[in-house]
Structures are given as structure tokens and as C-alpha cells.
Amino acid sequence: MLQFASVTGLFRMILIILLIYFGVKILARLFTPILIKYVAKKAEQQFGDKYGSFQKEKEQKEGEITIDKIPDTKQSNKDVGEYVDYEEID
């Protein structure tokens, strides 16, 4: 048997769709700030876990000097020529 859509069924379906749409909008307005705070807190924790130990290692007393690495002193090749510093002119 073939069934036809009734006008009341159509209005009821439109009403249900609108209620779901507006319900999702209201819930999104309520829960979006909470979700953003949660994500920001987790990112802060991950950043702190990753870089917090680095900061603790670098704490020194005022006036204390430490040298972590002596930089390599490269000898310039005298056969290449003279280096000339230049600026671009527009």
C-alpha cells in the first residue's frame, strides 16, 4: 500500500528539525567556552611538561657564570679572497 505525506506530518517534521537546530545552537553556546578552556589548559600542561624542566635546569644565582659549550672558531680560507659586505639599493 502506498502512503502519502500529510500536511500535519510535514509541519511536525519541520518543527522537529527546527527544535534540533536551535537546541544544538544553544548547547554550543553553553559548552563552547568550557571546551575552549579545557583545550587551552591541556595545551598549557603539555607546554609546561615539555619546557618546564628546561627552565628549572637554567636557573642560576645572580652573578654566576656558566659556559655550556665553547663555540668552534673557524679559520677563514685566505685563498678565497676578501669578503665584501654590500647593501641592496632599490
CNS distance restraints for C-alpha pairs under 8 A (distance, minus, plus):
assign (resid   5 and name CA) (resid   9 and name CA) 6.51 0.50 0.50
assign (resid   5 and name CA) (resid  10 and name CA) 6.96 0.50 0.50
assign (resid   6 and name CA) (resid  10 and name CA) 6.29 0.50 0.50
assign (resid   7 and name CA) (resid  11 and name CA) 6.27 0.50 0.50
assign (resid   8 and name CA) (resid  12 and name CA) 6.00 0.50 0.50
assign (resid   9 and name CA) (resid  13 and name CA) 6.11 0.50 0.50
assign (resid  10 and name CA) (resid  14 and name CA) 6.26 0.50 0.50
assign (resid  11 and name CA) (resid  15 and name CA) 6.05 0.50 0.50
assign (resid  12 and name CA) (resid  16 and name CA) 6.16 0.50 0.50
assign (resid  13 and name CA) (resid  17 and name CA) 6.22 0.50 0.50
assign (resid  14 and name CA) (resid  18 and name CA) 6.17 0.50 0.50
assign (resid  15 and name CA) (resid  19 and name CA) 6.09 0.50 0.50
assign (resid  16 and name CA) (resid  20 and name CA) 6.17 0.50 0.50
assign (resid  17 and name CA) (resid  21 and name CA) 6.12 0.50 0.50
assign (resid  18 and name CA) (resid  22 and name CA) 6.10 0.50 0.50
assign (resid  19 and name CA) (resid  23 and name CA) 5.83 0.50 0.50
assign (resid  20 and name CA) (resid  24 and name CA) 6.09 0.50 0.50
assign (resid  21 and name CA) (resid  25 and name CA) 6.35 0.50 0.50
assign (resid  22 and name CA) (resid  26 and name CA) 6.18 0.50 0.50
assign (resid  23 and name CA) (resid  27 and name CA) 6.14 0.50 0.50
assign (resid  24 and name CA) (resid  28 and name CA) 5.93 0.50 0.50
assign (resid  25 and name CA) (resid  29 and name CA) 6.29 0.50 0.50
assign (resid  26 and name CA) (resid  30 and name CA) 6.38 0.50 0.50
assign (resid  27 and name CA) (resid  31 and name CA) 6.05 0.50 0.50
assign (resid  28 and name CA) (resid  32 and name CA) 5.52 0.50 0.50
assign (resid  29 and name CA) (resid  33 and name CA) 7.55 0.50 0.50
assign (resid  30 and name CA) (resid  34 and name CA) 7.68 0.50 0.50
assign (resid  31 and name CA) (resid  35 and name CA) 6.10 0.50 0.50
assign (resid  32 and name CA) (resid  36 and name CA) 6.09 0.50 0.50
assign (resid  33 and name CA) (resid  37 and name CA) 6.13 0.50 0.50
assign (resid  34 and name CA) (resid  38 and name CA) 6.22 0.50 0.50
assign (resid  35 and name CA) (resid  39 and name CA) 6.21 0.50 0.50
assign (resid  36 and name CA) (resid  40 and name CA) 6.08 0.50 0.50
assign (resid  37 and name CA) (resid  41 and name CA) 6.04 0.50 0.50
assign (resid  38 and name CA) (resid  42 and name CA) 6.21 0.50 0.50
assign (resid  39 and name CA) (resid  43 and name CA) 6.17 0.50 0.50
assign (resid  40 and name CA) (resid  44 and name CA) 6.11 0.50 0.50
assign (resid  41 and name CA) (resid  45 and name CA) 6.20 0.50 0.50
assign (resid  42 and name CA) (resid  46 and name CA) 6.21 0.50 0.50
assign (resid  43 and name CA) (resid  47 and name CA) 6.07 0.50 0.50
assign (resid  44 and name CA) (resid  48 and name CA) 5.98 0.50 0.50
assign (resid  45 and name CA) (resid  49 and name CA) 6.01 0.50 0.50
assign (resid  46 and name CA) (resid  50 and name CA) 6.10 0.50 0.50
assign (resid  47 and name CA) (resid  51 and name CA) 5.94 0.50 0.50
assign (resid  47 and name CA) (resid  52 and name CA) 7.49 0.50 0.50
assign (resid  48 and name CA) (resid  52 and name CA) 4.69 0.50 0.50
assign (resid  48 and name CA) (resid  53 and name CA) 7.97 0.50 0.50
assign (resid  49 and name CA) (resid  53 and name CA) 7.03 0.50 0.50
assign (resid  50 and name CA) (resid  54 and name CA) 7.86 0.50 0.50
assign (resid  51 and name CA) (resid  55 and name CA) 6.58 0.50 0.50
assign (resid  52 and name CA) (resid  56 and name CA) 6.55 0.50 0.50
assign (resid  53 and name CA) (resid  57 and name CA) 6.40 0.50 0.50
assign (resid  54 and name CA) (resid  58 and name CA) 6.56 0.50 0.50
assign (resid  55 and name CA) (resid  59 and name CA) 6.61 0.50 0.50
assign (resid  60 and name CA) (resid  64 and name CA) 6.52 0.50 0.50
assign (resid  77 and name CA) (resid  81 and name CA) 7.91 0.50 0.50
assign (resid  78 and name CA) (resid  82 and name CA) 7.95 0.50 0.50
